[in-house]
Amino acid sequence: MSIHKSGRRTLLFALCLLTPAWVSAADLYVTTDRGTVYKIPPTGIPSVFVGGLNFLEGVAVNSAGNVFIGFGTNINEFTPTGSQSTFASGVFPFGLAFDPSGNLFEADANGVINKFTPAGVESTFATGLSNVQGIACDGSGDVFLADGESTVYEYSPSGVRSTFATGLDAPVGLAFDPSGNLFVSATNSGTIYKYTASGVQSTFATGLPQPWGLACDADGDVYDAEIISRAVYEFSPSGTMSTFATGLIQPEFMSFDPPTAVPEPSTLVLAVLAAVMLGGLKCVIKPSSALRVRRAK
């Protein structure tokens, strides 16, 4: 196969206009009331990541894939292989969340929010809270806290507080999707609400047994930890529900590790086609063998 130079330039321009499709693969970490943290791959089959943790609550994964888990009076850091070290002590952690700069925010049972730099330097970010549950950070570094009673608060990066949403029946879980929408689980009413960046509320899902922690993946799907049904439900961006994982005893908080971009088969075919037509290559397909590409002689 040969293509005139002008035709190659035209083809190259057309290929550049195409946006390759990618599949984002990430593992979901789930804490449970029984002291076990599960790691769930995209297949939905859980495995035990670590167990035997007393008073286990929050979990958050940083950009390097290290898992931070709050239990008892500690926050421990785990490598992806499970090796652990103490990141912070003398705290009573509930929700954990990272901001875009890599700072870790901890919603503490003492009614405060603590901030930890990537180096582990601790400071008090907010005080005077009567109750704390889930916590999340948006792309601008604002911090959102569910108080477990009726309100979601928003804090600027400097710590100035405002009320983002109120009138909720026991808000617990918080999660942002890639578009900046905030999802909130109202545990007592069995409802998940969706808020746009400007605060416009809509009902995303209702009639759930007892939604607790929430997480969103890179595709915008929403994951709900259900304590009563011992499951994690997955919702498409349009709200279609499916069961992602089962057999989890009282799942609570969740966090995804950084997604790994994997090209879809169509993208690989496109790359091979470009190589064949632009680089003077030819395809060789043999029975019961993979596609091979070699330079034409």
C-alpha positions as CSV (number, residue, x, y, z in Angstrom):
1,M,0.0,0.0,0.0
2,S,1.4,3.4,-0.9
3,I,0.0,6.9,-0.4
4,H,1.2,10.1,-2.2
5,K,2.9,12.6,0.2
6,S,0.0,15.0,-0.1
7,G,-2.4,12.2,0.8
8,R,-0.3,11.2,3.8
9,R,-0.4,14.8,5.0
10,T,-4.2,14.8,4.6
11,L,-4.5,11.5,6.5
12,L,-2.2,12.7,9.3
13,F,-4.3,15.9,9.7
14,A,-7.5,13.8,9.9
15,L,-6.0,11.5,12.5
16,C,-4.9,14.4,14.6
17,L,-8.5,15.7,14.7
18,L,-9.6,12.4,16.3
19,T,-9.6,12.1,20.1
20,P,-8.4,8.6,21.1
21,A,-10.8,6.8,23.4
22,W,-9.4,5.7,26.8
23,V,-10.6,3.3,29.5
24,S,-9.8,4.4,33.0
25,A,-9.0,1.5,35.3
26,A,-8.9,2.2,39.1
27,D,-9.2,0.2,42.3
28,L,-11.8,1.2,44.9
29,Y,-10.8,1.1,48.6
30,V,-13.7,0.5,51.0
31,T,-13.6,0.7,54.8
32,T,-15.9,-1.4,56.9
33,D,-17.3,-1.3,60.4
34,R,-15.6,-4.6,61.1
35,G,-12.0,-3.3,60.9
36,T,-11.3,-4.5,57.3
37,V,-10.3,-2.4,54.3
38,Y,-11.2,-4.0,51.0
39,K,-9.6,-3.4,47.6
40,I,-12.0,-3.8,44.7
41,P,-10.8,-3.8,41.1
42,P,-13.0,-2.8,38.2
43,T,-14.2,-6.4,38.0
44,G,-16.0,-5.9,41.3
45,I,-14.4,-8.8,43.2
46,P,-13.2,-7.7,46.6
47,S,-10.0,-8.7,48.3
48,V,-8.8,-7.8,51.8
49,F,-6.3,-5.0,51.6
50,V,-5.7,-4.8,55.4
51,G,-7.6,-6.0,58.4
52,G,-7.7,-5.9,62.2
53,L,-8.1,-2.1,62.5
54,N,-10.1,-0.9,65.5
55,F,-12.6,2.0,65.1
56,L,-12.0,2.1,61.3
57,E,-13.5,5.1,59.5
58,G,-12.1,7.2,56.6
59,V,-9.9,6.4,53.6
60,A,-8.2,8.6,51.0
61,V,-5.7,7.8,48.2
62,N,-3.1,10.3,47.1
63,S,-1.8,10.9,43.6
64,A,1.0,8.4,44.1
65,G,-1.4,5.7,44.9
66,N,-0.6,5.5,48.6
67,V,-3.7,4.7,50.8
68,F,-4.3,6.8,54.0
69,I,-6.6,5.1,56.5
70,G,-8.1,6.6,59.7
71,F,-8.7,4.3,62.6
72,G,-8.6,4.7,66.4
73,T,-6.4,7.7,67.1
74,N,-4.1,7.2,64.0
75,I,-3.9,8.0,60.3
76,N,-1.7,5.4,58.7
77,E,-0.2,5.5,55.2
78,F,-0.1,2.3,53.2
79,T,1.8,1.7,50.0
80,P,-0.1,-0.1,47.2
81,T,1.5,-3.4,48.3
82,G,0.2,-2.9,51.9
83,S,3.3,-1.8,53.8
84,Q,2.3,0.7,56.4
85,S,3.7,3.6,58.5
86,T,2.1,6.1,60.9
87,F,1.3,9.3,59.2
88,A,-0.4,11.1,62.1
89,S,-1.4,10.2,65.7
90,G,-3.4,11.8,68.5
91,V,-6.4,12.3,66.2
92,F,-9.9,10.9,66.0
93,P,-10.5,10.6,62.2
94,F,-13.7,10.2,60.4
95,G,-13.7,11.4,56.8
96,L,-10.4,11.9,54.9
97,A,-9.8,13.8,51.6
98,F,-6.9,15.2,49.6
99,D,-7.0,18.6,47.9
100,P,-5.4,19.2,44.4
101,S,-2.1,20.3,46.1
102,G,-1.8,17.0,48.0
103,N,-2.8,18.3,51.4
104,L,-4.8,15.8,53.5
105,F,-7.9,17.0,55.4
106,E,-9.2,15.1,58.3
107,A,-12.7,15.5,59.7
108,D,-12.0,14.8,63.4
109,A,-14.5,13.5,66.0
110,N,-13.4,16.4,68.3
111,G,-15.3,18.8,66.1
112,V,-12.4,20.1,64.1
113,I,-10.9,19.7,60.7
114,N,-7.2,19.1,60.6
115,K,-4.9,19.8,57.7
116,F,-1.7,17.9,56.9
117,T,0.8,18.9,54.3
118,P,2.3,16.2,52.1
119,A,5.3,16.2,54.6
120,G,2.9,15.5,57.5
121,V,2.9,19.0,59.1
122,E,-0.4,19.4,61.0
123,S,-2.5,22.5,61.5
124,T,-6.0,23.2,62.6
125,F,-8.1,24.2,59.6
126,A,-11.6,24.6,61.2
127,T,-13.1,24.3,64.7
128,G,-16.4,24.6,66.5
129,L,-18.2,21.7,64.7
130,S,-20.8,19.7,66.6
131,N,-20.5,16.7,64.4
132,V,-18.4,15.5,61.4
133,Q,-18.8,12.8,58.8
134,G,-17.6,12.8,55.2
135,I,-15.3,15.3,53.7
136,A,-14.3,16.1,50.1
137,C,-12.3,18.7,48.2
138,D,-13.1,20.2,44.8
139,G,-10.8,21.1,42.0
140,S,-10.3,24.7,43.4
141,G,-9.1,23.4,46.8
142,D,-12.4,24.3,48.6
143,V,-13.2,21.8,51.4
144,F,-16.7,20.4,51.9
145,L,-17.9,18.8,55.1
146,A,-21.0,16.8,55.9
147,D,-22.1,17.3,59.5
148,G,-24.2,14.1,59.8
149,E,-27.2,16.2,60.9
150,S,-28.6,18.4,58.2
151,T,-25.9,20.6,56.6
152,V,-23.0,20.5,54.2
153,Y,-20.4,23.3,54.8
154,E,-18.0,24.7,52.3
155,Y,-14.6,26.1,53.3
156,S,-12.4,28.3,51.1
157,P,-8.7,27.2,51.0
158,S,-8.0,29.9,53.7
159,G,-10.7,28.4,56.0
160,V,-13.6,30.8,55.5
161,R,-16.9,28.8,56.1
162,S,-20.2,29.1,54.3
163,T,-23.3,26.9,54.1
164,F,-23.4,25.0,50.9
165,A,-26.6,22.9,51.5
166,T,-29.0,22.5,54.4
167,G,-32.2,20.7,55.2
168,L,-30.7,17.2,54.6
169,D,-31.6,14.2,56.6
170,A,-28.2,13.0,58.0
171,P,-25.7,13.8,55.2
172,V,-22.7,11.5,55.5
173,G,-21.0,10.8,52.2
174,L,-19.5,13.4,49.8
175,A,-17.9,12.9,46.4
176,F,-17.1,15.1,43.4
177,D,-17.3,13.8,39.8
178,P,-14.9,15.0,37.1
179,S,-17.3,17.7,36.0
180,G,-17.3,19.3,39.5
181,N,-20.8,18.1,40.6
182,L,-21.0,17.2,44.3
183,F,-22.9,14.1,45.3
184,V,-24.3,13.9,48.9
185,S,-25.8,10.8,50.6
186,A,-28.6,11.6,53.0
187,T,-28.5,8.5,55.1
188,N,-31.8,8.6,56.9
189,S,-33.9,9.4,53.8
190,G,-32.1,6.9,51.6
191,T,-31.4,9.5,49.0
192,I,-28.3,10.7,47.0
193,Y,-28.5,14.3,46.0
194,K,-26.6,16.0,43.2
195,Y,-25.4,19.6,43.3
196,T,-23.9,21.6,40.5
197,A,-20.9,23.8,41.2
198,S,-23.4,26.7,41.6
199,G,-25.3,24.7,44.3
200,V,-28.4,23.7,42.3
201,Q,-29.8,20.6,43.9
202,S,-31.5,17.6,42.2
203,T,-32.4,14.1,43.4
204,F,-29.9,11.7,41.8
205,A,-31.2,8.4,43.5
206,T,-33.8,7.6,46.1
207,G,-35.3,4.6,47.8
208,L,-31.9,3.3,48.9
209,P,-31.6,1.2,52.1
210,Q,-28.9,3.3,53.9
211,P,-26.4,5.1,51.7
212,W,-23.2,6.0,53.5
213,G,-19.9,6.8,51.8
214,L,-19.7,7.9,48.2
215,A,-17.0,7.9,45.5
216,C,-16.8,8.9,41.9
217,D,-14.6,7.4,39.2
218,A,-12.9,9.1,36.3
219,D,-15.9,8.3,34.0
220,G,-18.4,10.1,36.3
221,D,-20.0,7.0,37.7
222,V,-21.1,7.3,41.3
223,Y,-20.5,4.5,43.9
224,D,-22.6,4.2,47.1
225,A,-21.6,2.1,50.1
226,E,-24.7,0.5,51.5
227,I,-24.4,-0.6,55.2
228,I,-27.7,-2.5,55.4
229,S,-27.4,-4.4,52.0
230,R,-23.6,-5.0,52.5
231,A,-23.0,-3.9,49.0
232,V,-21.5,-1.1,46.8
233,Y,-23.9,0.1,44.2
234,E,-22.7,1.8,41.0
235,F,-24.7,4.5,39.2
236,S,-24.1,5.7,35.7
237,P,-24.0,9.5,35.3
238,S,-27.7,9.3,34.2
239,G,-28.6,7.5,37.5
240,T,-28.9,3.9,36.3
241,M,-28.1,1.6,39.2
242,S,-26.2,-1.7,39.2
243,T,-24.6,-3.8,41.9
244,F,-20.8,-3.3,41.8
245,A,-19.7,-5.5,44.8
246,T,-21.4,-7.6,47.5
247,G,-20.5,-9.5,50.6
248,L,-19.0,-6.5,52.5
249,I,-20.0,-6.3,56.1
250,Q,-21.1,-2.7,56.8
251,P,-19.1,-0.8,54.2
252,E,-18.6,2.9,55.1
253,F,-16.2,5.2,53.4
254,M,-14.5,4.8,50.0
255,S,-11.8,6.2,47.8
256,F,-10.5,5.4,44.3
257,D,-6.8,5.2,43.6
258,P,-5.5,7.3,40.6
259,P,-6.8,5.9,37.3
260,T,-4.5,4.1,34.9
261,A,-5.2,5.2,31.3
262,V,-5.5,2.2,29.0
263,P,-6.2,2.6,25.3
264,E,-9.3,0.9,24.0
265,P,-8.9,-1.6,21.2
266,S,-10.2,1.0,18.7
267,T,-7.4,3.3,19.6
268,L,-4.8,0.6,19.1
269,V,-6.3,-0.2,15.6
270,L,-6.1,3.4,14.8
271,A,-2.5,3.6,15.8
272,V,-1.7,0.5,13.6
273,L,-3.5,2.0,10.7
274,A,-1.6,5.2,11.0
275,A,1.7,3.3,11.1
276,V,0.8,1.3,8.0
277,M,-0.3,4.2,5.9
278,L,2.2,6.8,7.1
279,G,5.3,4.8,7.9
280,G,5.6,2.4,5.0
281,L,4.6,-0.6,7.2
282,K,2.4,-3.6,6.3
283,C,0.3,-5.8,8.5
284,V,0.8,-9.5,8.8
285,I,-2.0,-11.6,10.2
286,K,-1.4,-15.3,10.7
287,P,-3.9,-17.9,12.0
288,S,-4.0,-18.3,15.8
289,S,-1.5,-15.4,16.2
290,A,-1.6,-11.8,17.3
291,L,-1.6,-8.9,14.8
292,R,2.0,-8.2,13.8
293,V,3.3,-5.1,12.1
294,R,6.6,-4.9,10.2
295,R,8.3,-2.5,7.8
296,A,7.6,-3.1,4.2
297,K,10.6,-4.2,2.1
